[in-house]
């Protein structure tokens, strides 16, 4: 440093004061902080300033702590590095933390997959400490055991107190200790998988250990419907619960395959992430999508290519056989249209429905039960095409009507019995009268 043509210090700190004791002249880059909007721009602005000052001279750029803990220093390619003592290691030692831990700059927390134990360094101001507290409290709980490190001070406290301390500087750090599974208040995906693995362990839950894909099959269907029911009810609390149950079913089936040696949780996550990237080429690739319709078209083209579907028949036959009939019909109707059949319009529906209804009536008149069944199926398939013509989901529309009729009949029967009458012994006029009252009651 004494031989350098120029010495720059990232910011004024106790470490920088030692340069004065050695008689080494230096300049600080504190002014760069004031013109930087966030840490990303700060790092880039610091690196740019260092490169500008280095032109024509042998320059030494100094940071407090380990060089590779400083993002600006990491942007200076080709520079000779003399590593210093790590701020995170010093903080861990002060907090009595042993073994492995994750170390992250306070400015980088939002970009990292966080695990415990955790060392957060560069906690250099109260506002940043508040942001760190909110982010970590969401993930680990505001009562998580922590340690505030400032110079020689090490004070254990709950996480929610970290932004209430007297001093913050580039040397301030936060240490979060590991929390035993059964003492946690907040859990992550890794905890979730660990709990399910524990349940299926040899000394785990006898019921969970013996489950198979077949025994759990109906559970997946039921949980999916319960989530849909919560969505229909617009109940966020219930949605949160049911979404978790659907996720549990997915991971449970994955763990069964993991035990069989076929694929792992990582394989499953990798496959779905890769699918999201390769099918959204209008986001992650060169394709363009101006609206939701064109985005869906790109998705479907990529899906066909991914599944090696070379004909429209491949796509038509790929619709899951376990779908409810009306949902399956609408999916197939959509795919055959892409393969060249008539588009779903009201005009086409009216013509096709008239034909199919006439054929159904003829079958009924003939008394041919097999023909009636076939023609009724054709009429119902027309209904699925009608849903596409008006841009609605037939399955959900029918479910909504079923619920509406349940409520309406309940109100209808209540009105009839309130008048002392038998619901099964009414005239047509009386039925119409009570039906209209039930309908007007908002059901």
ABEGO torsion letter per residue (X at the ends): XAABABBBBABBBAAAAAAAAAGBBBBBAAAAAAABABAAAAAAAAAAAAAAAABGBBBBBBBBEBAAABAAAAABBGBBBBBBBBAAAAAAAAAGBBEBBBBBBAAAAAABBBBOBBBBBGBABAAAAAAAAAAAAAAAEAABBBBBBBEABBBBBBAAAAAABABBBAABBBBBBBBBAAABABBBAAAAAAAAAAAABAABBAAAAABBAAAAAAAAAAAAAAAAAAAAAGBAAAAAAAAAAAAAAAAAAAAAAAAAGABBAAAAAAAAAAAAAAABAAAABABBBABAAAAAAAAAAAAAAAAGBABAAAAAAABBAABBAAAAAAAAAAAAAAAGBBBBBAAAAAAAAAAAAAAAAAAAAAGBAAAAAAAAAAAAAAAAAAAAAAGBBAAAAAAAAAAAAAAAAAAAAAAAAAAGBBAAABBAAAAAAAAAAAAAAGX
